[in-house]
């Protein structure tokens, strides 16, 4: 979101409109408003939690992989090297998060398999 803020913080209403952000400007000025590329606002219902640590970690892994893919697709669309540098950092951070969650899943599976059931 910091990258989006940097790109729009000093934009004029005319620039926002020319960039296809006229409706955003009309509703939010230059403020950040969390929504997907289709304009659907973020909602807490996007957070899925089962209550089982392994299942929940798989949800986390999926979220990290989706974010990684999205950053890559934005990079593919952008010709701004400064923006792309920030996006590449964020993309790699998602990869590391996914790897750590995968490691945690394996630890939990090992511990689960050690339990004795009566």
N, C-alpha and C positions, 0 to 999 in steps of 0.2 A: 504494500500500500504506500510505502514511502516513495517508491518510484512514480506512482500515479500522482501523488501530491506534488512531487518535484516538477512533473510535466504540466500540471494545471494551475499551480499556485498563483502565477502571475498572468494567466491567460485572460484576455478581454472577453466580454460576451460574444463579440464577433468571431474571435478565434475558437471559442468553445463551439459555436454554431457551425463554423466551417469544418471542425473536426468531427461533426456528427454528435456533439454533446449538448446541443441546444436544450433538449428536454431535461437533461441532468442539471444544466445551469438554471433552468427555470424552477426546478424543484429544490436544488441544494447549493446554488451558487458554485463556488469552487471547492466546497467541502467534500470530504470522502464520504461516500455512501456505498456500503458493501452490497454488491450484487454481482451476479455472474455476467458473462458476455452477452447473454440474451436479455439482460435487464431484470432478471428475477431477483428480488431482494433476499439477502441472507436471512435465515431464520434458525433458531436453536433446534428446530426439528431435523436439521441436517446432521445433528450429532446422534450417533447410534451407540447405545450401550446395552449390553446384554446382562452384565453383572458377572460374567465368567471371564476371568483375566485373559485366557487364551483367545476366546472369541473376540473380546474387546481389542486385544492387540492386533488381531487380523483386520479389524475395522480401521485401526490406526495405520497399519501398513497400506491398506487400500487408499486411504486419504493422502498419505505421503506420495504414493505412486501417481495418483491423479494430479496432485499439485506439481510434481516433477514434469509430467507430460504437458501440463498447461504452460509452465514456464518455458519449456522447449518450443511449444507452438507459438508463444508470443515472440521468442527470439527469432523464430523463422519468419515472422511478419515484420520485424523491426530492422531498420538500417541504422539505428542510433547506437554507436559503439559504447557510449557511457551507460545507456539504459541496459544494453545487452550484458555489460560487465556485471551490473547489479543482479540481473536476472540469472546469469550463470552461477553466481554465488548462491542465490536462493535455490536454484535447481540442484546444485551439489549438496546443499544442506538437507534437502528432502531425501536425497539418496542415503546420506549418513543416518538420518532419522529412521528410514525404512530398515536399514541394516541393523541398527540397535534394537528396534522392535522385533525383528526376526530372531536376533540372539536371545532376547527375553523370552520369546515363545519357546525356543528350544530348552532354555533353563526350566521354564514352567512345566514343559512336557516331561523332562527328566525327573523333576520332583514328583509330578503326578504319578509317574510310572513306578516310583519307589514306594509309594504308599501301599500299605497292606489293608485290604478290605476284608472284613469279617462278615 
